[in-house]
């Protein structure tokens, strides 16, 4: 099919800069010149340039070089809805246009803010993401040796791990992760001198637990630094809990508020269903990683928890390690 008339589209290479939510904020060309800039209201409505908001006369606000806007989702030019994969989101109403396909989950049972099946991220669009209506989230984290690797974690823990990392670095603590999410096969194959749940109910199977790598901690005497690490894990916005007896597994933290239990203190059916949901989501995400690496890459969030030794030495000499 041929199309005649109009302006020939710009096919040059452009580069997208996003904010902490993944929203497209600036587009630059290969010469680093800004060709488009965008700002958003909390639920994704674009701020139109005007004299009232100080954007009037800035040329980049008039351009429109991409359809991927709020949280990096594609905005349909006709309906003006954002495609979130499983359903469409209306920034005008701050709600999804159809109910969540996961009718009952651990999240809804334990969090009344999510009982509204159309609500978006508990009405906290600046602090949370709903990347694909799935529970699991791929993240770049630093692992053994300070190398960056893709791991998985329950989506609700992503901002909490980021807050944990920030609070830890603020206390001069730097670390890498041993483990986040585990498959059953991975979990069964782990040999450790510490406590390991082998009954299929580990919070690692649900993506609700993290293990700190003791060997790569840059603070001398890792066990001696546990009180500071515990304080960082407990700050508002992180709220991760260590085991009651840390000598059984030092450096293990989990989201106790998301682990539902019965009257006897045992994990309940809802928690086991969460494990199933996140294990299925892991399979889907791994398939996407193989078949569509670009789309997979758009879903990855980076969590920076580790200061390389040479950088740590420099910041300590300059006195910039503390925020």
URRAZI-V846779 format. One record per residue. N is the residue number from 0. PSI is psi in degrees with one decimal (999 if undefined). OMEGA is omega in degrees with one decimal (999 if undefined). Layout:
n = [N;N]
psi = [PSI;PSI]
omega = [OMEGA;OMEGA]
//
This chain:
n = [0;1;2;3;4;5;6;7;8;9;10;11;12;13;14;15;16;17;18;19;20;21;22;23;24;25;26;27;28;29;30;31;32;33;34;35;36;37;38;39;40;41;42;43;44;45;46;47;48;49;50;51;52;53;54;55;56;57;58;59;60;61;62;63;64;65;66;67;68;69;70;71;72;73;74;75;76;77;78;79;80;81;82;83;84;85;86;87;88;89;90;91;92;93;94;95;96;97;98;99;100;101;102;103;104;105;106;107;108;109;110;111;112;113;114;115;116;117;118;119;120;121;122;123;124;125;126;127;128;129;130;131;132;133;134;135;136;137;138;139;140;141;142;143;144;145;146;147;148;149;150;151;152;153;154;155;156;157;158;159;160;161;162;163;164;165;166;167;168;169;170;171;172;173;174;175;176;177;178;179;180;181;182;183;184;185;186;187;188;189;190;191;192;193;194;195;196;197;198;199;200;201;202;203;204;205;206;207;208;209;210;211;212;213;214;215;216;217;218;219;220;221;222;223;224;225;226;227;228;229;230;231;232;233;234;235;236;237;238;239;240;241;242;243;244;245;246;247;248;249;250;251;252;253;254;255;256;257;258;259;260;261;262;263;264;265;266;267;268;269;270;271;272;273;274;275;276;277;278;279;280;281;282;283;284;285;286;287;288;289;290;291;292;293;294;295;296;297;298;299;300;301;302;303;304;305;306;307;308;309;310;311;312;313;314;315;316;317;318;319;320;321;322]
psi = [130.6;147.7;129.7;151.3;175.9;-170.8;137.4;130.6;151.7;115.7;9.3;161.1;132.9;159.2;133.1;132.2;128.5;167.4;-167.2;-16.7;-3.9;6.4;138.8;119.2;-39.0;138.5;127.8;156.8;-174.4;-13.0;11.1;14.1;138.2;124.1;-15.8;142.6;145.5;143.8;153.8;150.0;167.3;-37.7;13.7;-4.9;130.9;138.5;115.8;136.5;130.3;166.5;-25.4;-34.9;7.4;7.4;-6.3;133.5;-5.1;112.8;-32.5;-20.8;-13.7;-20.6;160.9;85.9;-5.0;150.8;-9.9;114.4;-105.7;124.7;22.1;7.4;150.7;130.0;122.7;129.2;-23.6;-52.4;-20.0;23.7;153.3;132.8;108.9;19.1;-76.3;-19.1;173.5;145.8;135.9;109.8;-24.7;-36.5;-9.4;27.8;159.8;154.4;-4.6;158.2;158.5;131.5;-22.9;91.5;-43.4;124.6;170.9;-37.4;-47.2;-34.8;-33.7;-6.5;96.3;-23.0;-17.5;11.6;-22.2;114.7;-9.1;-7.8;152.0;120.5;49.9;28.0;30.8;69.1;-14.2;-15.2;-16.3;161.9;151.9;79.4;-38.5;21.0;18.5;161.5;-33.8;150.4;129.6;136.2;146.5;122.4;164.7;130.2;-161.4;130.7;4.9;13.1;145.2;133.3;155.2;124.9;175.3;150.5;152.6;133.8;-30.3;-19.9;-11.2;-55.0;-26.9;-37.8;-37.7;-42.0;-40.1;-45.4;-43.7;-45.4;-34.8;-47.2;-33.8;-20.9;12.5;16.7;134.1;138.2;168.9;168.1;138.8;-49.5;147.4;-106.8;145.5;145.9;161.1;-39.2;-43.0;-43.8;-44.5;-27.8;-4.7;128.3;119.7;146.1;-7.8;178.8;135.3;125.3;123.3;14.0;6.9;15.7;13.3;138.8;-19.7;-31.6;-22.2;-2.4;27.7;14.3;152.9;144.5;126.5;139.0;108.4;-37.6;-28.5;7.0;131.8;-5.0;124.2;134.2;76.5;-46.9;-33.6;-24.0;-0.8;-39.5;-42.0;-39.5;-40.1;-38.8;-39.1;-39.0;-25.3;-4.5;156.5;131.2;-18.4;-65.7;50.3;141.7;138.4;171.9;154.9;-33.7;96.3;-19.8;-19.1;-27.1;76.8;141.8;12.3;128.6;143.4;160.7;85.1;-30.0;-17.2;-1.1;101.2;143.8;159.8;-172.5;-21.1;3.7;4.9;148.1;142.5;-174.4;-37.4;-38.5;-40.5;-34.6;-36.0;-41.6;-45.1;-43.9;-45.9;-32.0;-39.7;-38.9;-37.3;-44.5;-43.1;-42.9;-37.7;-37.2;-42.4;-37.4;-34.6;-37.4;-28.2;73.9;-28.5;-49.2;-39.1;-43.0;-29.3;-18.4;-7.3;134.0;142.5;134.5;112.6;107.3;-3.3;132.0;117.4;148.1;-43.3;-34.6;-36.8;-42.6;-42.2;-44.9;-29.8;-38.4;-35.8;-9.9;29.8;8.4;-34.9;140.1;999]
omega = [-179.9;177.7;-175.7;177.8;179.3;-178.2;179.2;-176.8;177.6;-176.9;179.9;179.4;176.4;-176.3;-175.2;173.3;-176.4;175.2;-174.7;177.4;-176.6;179.1;177.6;-178.5;-178.9;173.0;-179.7;176.4;-175.0;176.7;178.8;177.1;-179.7;179.0;178.4;172.1;-176.1;171.8;-174.7;166.8;-171.8;-177.8;170.3;176.7;-179.1;174.4;179.6;-178.8;177.1;178.9;-179.2;-177.6;174.2;-178.2;-178.2;179.2;175.9;-168.2;-174.8;177.9;178.3;-179.4;177.6;-170.6;-177.1;175.4;179.8;-169.6;-173.5;-175.4;177.1;-179.1;-178.3;-179.9;179.8;-174.0;-178.5;-178.3;-176.7;176.5;178.6;-177.7;179.6;176.9;-177.4;-179.7;-176.7;-177.5;177.8;178.6;-179.3;179.8;-178.1;-177.3;170.4;-178.7;177.3;-176.9;179.0;179.5;174.4;-173.3;-179.6;177.6;179.0;179.8;-174.3;-178.8;-174.3;-173.9;-178.2;178.7;-178.5;178.6;172.9;-172.3;-179.5;-173.4;179.2;175.6;175.3;-178.6;176.0;-172.4;178.9;-176.0;-175.5;177.8;168.9;-168.6;-174.8;-178.0;174.7;-177.2;-174.0;-176.9;174.1;-180.0;168.3;175.3;175.2;-177.4;-173.2;179.7;-179.9;179.3;179.8;-178.3;177.2;173.2;179.8;178.6;174.5;-173.0;-178.6;-178.0;-176.9;178.6;179.6;175.4;176.8;178.9;177.1;-179.6;179.9;-178.9;178.7;178.9;177.8;177.1;178.5;-179.6;177.2;-176.1;170.5;179.6;166.3;-173.1;166.0;177.0;176.8;166.5;177.7;-179.2;178.1;-177.9;-178.1;-176.7;-177.7;174.8;-174.7;174.9;-177.2;178.8;175.2;178.6;-177.6;-176.0;-179.4;-178.9;-178.5;175.6;175.0;-179.9;178.3;-177.6;-176.4;-178.5;177.3;173.9;177.6;178.4;-177.0;-174.4;-175.8;174.8;-178.7;177.8;179.9;178.8;-173.4;-177.6;178.2;-178.7;-177.7;177.7;177.5;179.3;177.2;178.6;178.3;-179.3;-175.2;-176.2;178.6;-177.6;175.2;172.2;174.3;-173.6;172.5;172.6;-179.6;175.1;-173.7;178.0;177.7;-178.5;-177.7;178.0;176.9;178.9;-178.0;-179.8;-176.6;-177.6;-179.5;178.7;-175.8;-174.9;178.1;-176.4;179.9;179.4;178.3;178.0;-173.2;-177.7;-179.1;178.5;178.4;175.9;176.4;176.8;179.4;-179.1;-176.8;175.1;177.1;178.1;177.0;179.6;179.4;-178.8;177.6;175.7;177.9;179.0;-179.6;-172.5;-177.9;-175.9;179.2;178.6;177.6;-179.9;179.3;-176.6;-173.3;175.9;179.0;175.0;-174.7;-176.5;-166.5;172.9;177.3;-175.1;-177.8;178.1;179.6;179.1;-179.1;-176.7;176.7;177.7;-178.9;-178.7;-177.3;179.6;-179.8;179.3;999]
//
